[in-house]
Amino acid sequence: MKHFLFHLMPYPKLPEDFAEKHESAWVWVPNDLCDATVMHEAYNDYIDQLAAAEDLGFDGVCVNEHHQNAYGLMPSPNIIAAMLAMRTKRIKIAVVGNALPLYNPPTRVAEEIAMLDCISGGRMISGQVIGGGPEYFSFSINPAEARARFAEAHELIMRAWTEPGPFEHYGEHFKLRYVNVWPKPLQKPHPPVWIPGAGSIETMEFVAKRRYAYMGIPYFRIDFFIKNYAMFKEICEKEGYQAHPEQMGLLMPIYVGETDAKARQEYEEHFWYFQKNLIPGLTLAPPGYTSTKSAIRIFRALQDGKTFINGCETWDDVEKGGFAVVGGPKTVAQKLVEWGKEIGCGNLLGLFQLGNMPKEKALANARRYAEEVKPLIDKEIPNSREPMPPSIPFPKAA
């Protein structure tokens, strides 16, 4: 098992009556609620937390991209990745991920990840995402084009990394006379590619066909998460191979306290800040963003009102649904081992800071995990000795 410290960089000081006055923390949430002096301190605290992952013994860190919201103030994860490349020497740096349809041209992603890979000594993981539904409102991009724009942008980036340039690209959405990326990535043929998903069958098929890694998006009840991975493994089998553990990742909010009771006492306020203030609006899905087949599947799964994190009303709902892993070291390790084995995943991605959790508490949480939980998990789920299957290269341009 490989262990990653994931960070959202949320806004930590919303007004106490925020949820009463605002229906969403996304898209149209007034930006005069964001105090830049608060973010000056928060950004520096968050970067310190990510950089500390190396000394704590984590295998990597994860940053991600969101726009015009209070949930995650990282509109340019590559900037944060650049800072981490200079503050660390060993750990992997996963951008999970760049929202490809929002870039024009997407070769900007190819250039920046290649730069970061060279600077970091080949430590980059290139997460590539379609982008959340709210982003299509924020950027006024036709959501019905989301998947086609993503597929074309992804192909263009992979060709830019692996084919000699210059070459031409004249696609449906992007037209470039010269594709000639300088530099190319240090890792050959390209950095590992992670693609997150929330249950879309098309995303699973896209990942399985190319033998990339599929990272499930959190905030769903754990049994929904497990069903998605069972489906992903079936799709991989249809492609003629068994999914490798490192092709799958379990992303969870995690809090490790000295005891189960202390952990809940220390963590609960931060969970409810996150769930009540920052989650509303995350599921905004503009028409055409998801295929009919996948939309029906997700709609049926959410019908009970308890499958997504916004349906939690009590701490019992949180515990039973597995929306967060909270407890003493043995309790946390036991749950993560159980779910990790059932899924068969080889990556654990932990949100160790959530909502308005202060720096000292987030660092103490990550430290207890690294020192007391990680060894228990590694004993039960050692790293796979089998190499990852090579990704499927794109055909050379005619």
N, C-alpha and C positions, 0 to 999 in steps of 0.2 A: 504494500500500500504506500502511496505517495501522498504527502500532506501539504496542502496549500492554504495560505492565509488570504482570504478574499476580503475586499473592502469596497463599500458602496460610496463612502464619503457623503453621508446625509447631512442635512441642515439640522443642528442640534438644539436650537432655541426658538421653536415656534411658540406663539402665544398659547396660554393655557386653554383659551376658548377657540382655538383654530378649527377644530373639527366641527364645532357648532356653527361657525360663520362661513366655512369654505367646504364645498363638496368634493374638492379634489386638490391634491398637492402637485398636480400635473398641468401642463399646457397653459391654462389661464390663471393659475395661482399668482396673485399680484407680487411682482418682484420687489416692491418696496418693503415687503416683509423680510427680505434678506439683507442683513446688516453685514457689509463688507468687512468691518472690523472683527465680527464674530468669525467670518470665514477665514480671515488672516490667521487667527489662532487655530481654527479647526483644521485647515489644510496642513499646517505645519505639524500638528498633532497626528493627523492621519498618515502623513508621510513617515513620521517617526515610527508609527506602529507597523507600517509595512516594512520598513528597513530593518526593524528589530527581528523580523522573521528569520533572518540569516543566522544571527547569534543564538536564537532559540532552537535552531535545528530543523526548521521547516524545509521542505524540498522546493517550495516556490511561493510566489505571491500572485494574486490576480487583481487586475483593475478592469473597469468597464466603462461604457459610454452611455450617457443619457443627456437629455437636453430639456431646458425650460421646466425645471421641477425642483422640489425640495427633497425628493427621495434620494437622489444621487447627484452630487454636484461635481461631476467629472466629464464635462462635455468633450474634453480631449484627453483620453487615457494615455495617448502616446507621449504627452508631455510628462505625465506622472511616471510612465515607464522609463523615460530618459533620466529623470532624477534618480530612480531606483537603480538604473544601470551603473550610475556613478557612485552610489552609496553601498553597493553590494558587490561581491566577487564570485559567489558560488551558485546562489539559488536561481531557479528558472523564473522568468517574468512573463506571465500570461496576460495578454490583452484580450479580455473575454467580454465583448470583443469590439472590433470596429464595425459599425453599422454601414455596410457597403453601399446600399442604395442611397445613402445620404451624401455620398462623395461624388463629385463630378469635376475631374475624372477620378475614377477609383485607383488609377496608378499612383495617386498621392499616398495611398495606404501601402502599396508595394514599395515605394521609396522610403517611407518612414520606418516601416518594420525592418527593411534591409539595413538602414542606417543603425537602428537599435541593435540588430543582430551583430553587426560588425563592432559597435562600441562595447557591447556586453560580452563579447567573446563567444557568441553562439548560444545565448541563453534564452532567446525569445520563443514564445509560443504564440502563434497567430490565431487568435479567436476571431472568427468572421461571422457576423450575425445579420439577419434581415432588419433588425431594429424593432423595438416595441411599437405597438399600435399608436401610443401617444405621440411618438416621434413624427408620424406622418401628418398629424395635425400641426405640429410645431413647424415642420418644414414645407407644408403645403405640397407634398408629393402624392401623386395618385396612388392610393394603397393597392389598387388592382394591378399595378405594375411591380409591386414589391418583390415578388418571387422571381420574376423575369429579370428585373434589374439586378437582383442579388446574384443570380446564376451567371449573368453576363459579366458582372464586375469580378466575381470570383474567378471565372475562367481567364479574364484579362490579367489579373494579378498573378495567377499561377504560371501563365505563359511568360509574363514579364520576368519572373524569377528563374525560369528554367530554359527559355529559348534564347538563342543569340539575337541581339538587336542590332540595328533597328528593324522593326517590322510594322506593318500596318494593321489597324483594327477598325473595321467598319461594321459595327453591330447595330442592333435595333435602338439601343439607348445611348451608346457611347461611340464616338467616331474620332479616331486618332491617326494622323498621318505618320507620326513617328512614335513608336513605343521602344524606349531604349533606356531602361532603368539603370542609373548609376547611384550607388553601388548595388551589386547583387548581394543576397544574404550570405553570411559565412557558412551557415548550415546547408548541406547539400543532400538532396536536390533543393530543399526549401525548409523553413522552420516547420515544426509540427503544427497541424491545423486542428483547432477545436471549434465545433459548431454547437452552440446551445440550442435547446428546443423546449417547448412547453407542451408537447403532445401531438404536434403536427406530423402526420404520416409522411408527407412529402419531405420534410426535413430529415426524418429518419432514413428514408430511402436515399436521399442525396448523400448523406454521410456514409451509410453502409456501402453504397456503390463505389465510393472513392476511398474507403477504408480510413477515414478520418476518425476523430474522437467525438462522441456525442455527450454533451454535458447537460443534464436535465436541470431546468429552471426550478428553484425552490418555491415554497409557499403553497404547494399542493399537499394534500394528505398523503402520508407515506405509502399507502397501498396504491394510490394513483401513480406515484413515482415508480413503484416496483412493476406495475403493469406496463408502463411505458418502456422500461428496460427489457422486459420479457418480449415485447413486440420488436424492439430494436434488435435483439439477439436473433429472433426469428427471421427478420429481414436480412441480417448478415448471412444466415444459413442459406437463404434463397440465392444470395450472391456467391455461394460456394465456399464459405469459410466460417469459422467460429469467432465470435467477437472476442478480442483480446481485452483483458482487464483494464489496460490503460486507454482503451477506447471508450471507457465509461467513467463518469464521475458523479459522486454524491455531494451535492451542495446543500449545506444546512446551517441555520443559525445555531451556534454552540455556546454554552456557558458552563464552565467548570468551577464549582465552589468547593469549599472544604468538605461540606456535607450536602446531601440532597436538600435539606431544609434551608441551609444558608444560601445555596445556589439560587433557589426560587426567590428568597427574600431579596437578594442582591440584584436579581435580573428582571423581575416581573415588570417593574415600572418602565424599563427601557423597551421591553417587548410591546407593552400597550401604547407607548408613545409612537412606536414604529407602526403598529397595526392600525391605530385609530387615525393618525395624522398623515402618514406617508404612503400607505398602501392604496387608499381610495384614489381611483384614476389610473392605476397601473394597468388595469384590464381594458382600458379604452381601446376598442377594436373598430376602426373605421370600416365601412362596407367594402368588401373585396379584398381585405387584408389577408383573410384565411380562406382556403378552398372550402367548398360546400361540404365535402366529405369530412375534412378535419374539423370544421366548425360544428357539425352535427355531433361528432364524437366528443368534443370538448363540452358542448352544451349539455349533452346527456350526463356526462361525468359531474357537472356542476349543479345539476338540478336539485340535489338534496340540500344545497346551501351550506354544506359543511366540508366540501372538498377543497375549497380555497381558503387561504388564511383570513380573509375578511369575514368569514362566517364564524370565527371563534368569538364566543361570548364570555366564556369562563376559562380559568386555567385548566380545568379538566378537559375542555375541548382541545387546548393546546397539547396537553400530554397525550391524550388518546389518539389525536390525529398525527402526532409526530411532527408538528410544525416547528418545533425547536427542540434541541437536545440539551436538557438542563439537569444538573445534578452533581454529586460528588464524582471523583475520577472513575471509580468502578462502575457506577451507573451509566455515565456517559460512554465509557468504553464498551460496556455490554450492549447498549443500543446500537452503537455504530458498527460493532462487529456483526451483530445479528443482521442488520440491514445491508451492510457491505457484502456479507457472504451470500445473502439472498439475491442481491443484484448481480454480484460477481464483479464489482467495480474495482479498479486499481488506483483511483484518485479520490481523496477526501478533500473537499473544499469547504473550509469553515469560515462563517461570518462571525468573527470574534468581537466585533464592535457592532452594535445595533442601535439605531435610533439616536437617543441623546446620551448614550453611555460615555462617561468621561475617559480620558486617555489612560489614567492610572488603572482604572478597573479593566479596561480592554486589554492592556498589557499584562496585567496579572492573570486574566483569563487565558490569554494565549500562552503564557508561561506555564500555568498549571497543566494545560493541555499537552504542551510539548514535553514536559518533565514527567507527568504522571499518567496521561491517557495514551499518548502516542506509543510508548513501549508496550502497553497491554495490547493495543491494536496490532502492532507489528509482529507480536508473538503469535497472534491468531491468523493474521492475513499477511504473510510475507510478500515481498515484491515478486512479481512473476519472473521466472528465468527465461521464458520464451520471448524472443524479440517481437516487437510490434510488426504487423504485416505492412509491407511497403504500400504507400498510397499509389493510386492508379494515375499515371502521368497523362496529361492532356496530349492529344495527337498533335504532331507538328503541323504548323500552318502550311498550306499548299504553296 
